[in-house]
Amino acid sequence: MAECLGLLARFPAPQPLVDAAVCAWGLGYRRLDAFAPFAPEALEPVLAVDARRVGRMACLGAGLGIVLALVMQIGSVWAYPLNIGGRPLVALPSFAVVTFLFAVVFAAIAAVLTLLLCSRLPRLHHPLFGVEGFEAASDDGFFLFIDARDPLFDAHQTHAWLAERAQSVQEVAP
C-alpha cells in the first residue's frame, strides 16, 4: 500500500454501511464518503456538508451586486448628465429597481456556485470510478470510502478495521 488515495469498503446492505460510517466518525475519521443507490438518512449527520458558507457567500454576492449596480448607474449619470424636470443627477430612489435586481441575481449566483464548490460538484472524474465493481453504487452496492488525507488514516490499521466490517476492502490508486 505504497501510494493510495484511500480505502473503499463494500457492504452487503445499507445498515452495515451506516454502522461502519457512524463508528468511523466516532473513532475520529472525518474524511469519509458513502456511496449507495439511495441516501440512508442515518448517514446525514456523519456526511453532512457544512452549508454555513452558502448564506455568507450569498450575502457577499448581494453586496457585490448592490455596489456594482450603484457604480454603473451613478457612473452613467455622471458621464452623461441630463437635467430633466429639475431632478438631482443622483436620485437614489430611481436606482432602486435595478439595484434590487442586481442584488438578487448576484446572491443567487454566489449561493449556487458556493453550494456546488462545497459539495465538490461537478465531479467529472475521480479514481473511484475506475475501481472494479464500483458501478454497483448506483444499482445495489453500498460503499464507504476513507480518504488517505484523513489525519487518522493508517493504511494497515484502517484496512484491518474495515476488513472486520465489510465484504471487501480495496485500495484506490491514483
Secondary structure as GFF3:
##gff-version 3
##sequence-region A 1 174
A	DSSP	beta_strand	6	11	.	.	.	ID=ss1
A	DSSP	alpha_helix	14	27	.	.	.	ID=ss2
A	DSSP	beta_strand	32	35	.	.	.	ID=ss3
A	DSSP	three_ten_helix	41	43	.	.	.	ID=ss4
A	DSSP	alpha_helix	44	47	.	.	.	ID=ss5
A	DSSP	alpha_helix	52	79	.	.	.	ID=ss6
A	DSSP	three_ten_helix	92	95	.	.	.	ID=ss7
A	DSSP	alpha_helix	96	118	.	.	.	ID=ss8
A	DSSP	three_ten_helix	127	130	.	.	.	ID=ss9
A	DSSP	three_ten_helix	134	138	.	.	.	ID=ss10
A	DSSP	beta_strand	142	147	.	.	.	ID=ss11
A	DSSP	alpha_helix	155	165	.	.	.	ID=ss12
A	DSSP	beta_strand	168	172	.	.	.	ID=ss13
###
